[in-house]
Amino acid sequence: GAGVSQSPSNKVTEKGKDVELRCDPISGHTALYWYRQSLGQGLEFLIYFQGNSAPDKSGLPSDRFSAERTGGSVSTLTIQRTQQEDSAVYLCASSRSGFQETQYFGPGTRLLVL
Amino acid sequence: AQSVAQPEDQVNVAEGNPLTVKCTYSVSGNPYLFWYVQYPNRGLQFLLKYITGDNLVKGSYGFEAEFNKSQTSFHLKKPSALVSDSALYFCAVRALSLGGSYIPTFGRGTSLIVHP
């Protein structure tokens, strides 16, 4: 079956612009995670969606970051007024249910803010 | 505090030799431990996990890991390294987010370089 897909694969934007990153999880997976991977750093947790529950937004670094998940499937991560420090690879992962399940990662979106 | 540590940024090993990538953790309650691998320009792929049961866990591509409760470690091992094993390896553990959810929390990663 299809894996997790993300789009775009690469995004170059100018400082101050807004960007939207998309994640299509594996069908039937109730859990969806966004992470940020910066050069030389590990994976930084951003946000977690589980079914119809309110998302856990505790990892979002600022109020410029937001995410939504429509219909329990596709998710969009939005970064407003981008800054150069937002440059990173943004990874999406889904799993059948919660933390004990294997996560399946998308290929990531590489964001460069000029 | 709940955390996971990978003490080595890089591990170098000759092809055919055994390899070990280290991971230690600090959690309250039962640990749920994972290893993922990231090949260049690709997303992370699951290797293996420990939830309960046998301390020795076998995973993909000939990798295995041993859960050691007394040493709070979950080191990744392979008896004979291949050049194609060269990649970035991440250990993850269940941790409690600031929002109160249990989520996988990842170490900083260890770059494994296997020399021909």
Contacts between the chains, C-beta under 8 A, distances in Angstrom:
chain1	res1	chain2	res2	distance
A	4	B	43	7.5
A	33	B	103	6.9
A	33	B	104	7.7
A	35	B	106	7.6
A	40	B	108	8.0
A	41	B	108	6.5
A	42	B	90	6.9
A	42	B	106	4.9
A	42	B	107	5.7
A	42	B	108	4.0
A	42	B	109	5.6
A	43	B	44	7.9
A	43	B	90	6.8
A	43	B	106	4.1
A	45	B	97	6.5
A	45	B	103	5.9
A	45	B	105	6.7
A	48	B	97	7.0
A	48	B	99	7.7
A	48	B	101	5.5
A	48	B	103	5.5
A	50	B	101	7.3
A	56	B	97	5.6
A	56	B	99	3.7
A	56	B	100	7.2
A	56	B	101	4.2
A	56	B	103	7.3
A	57	B	99	6.6
A	58	B	97	5.0
A	58	B	98	3.7
A	58	B	99	3.3
A	58	B	100	7.9
A	58	B	101	7.8
A	59	B	97	6.6
A	59	B	98	7.5
A	59	B	99	7.9
A	91	B	43	6.3
A	91	B	44	7.1
A	93	B	44	7.5
A	98	B	102	6.6
A	99	B	32	6.4
A	99	B	94	5.0
A	99	B	101	7.9
A	99	B	102	4.4
A	99	B	103	5.6
A	99	B	104	5.7
A	100	B	32	5.3
A	100	B	51	5.9
A	100	B	94	7.2
A	102	B	34	7.6
A	102	B	46	4.7
A	102	B	49	6.6
A	103	B	34	7.8
A	103	B	36	7.7
A	103	B	44	7.6
A	103	B	46	6.9
A	103	B	104	6.3
A	104	B	46	7.3
A	105	B	36	7.6
A	105	B	43	3.8
A	105	B	44	4.3
A	105	B	45	7.2
A	106	B	43	5.4
A	107	B	42	6.2
A	107	B	43	4.6
A	108	B	43	5.7
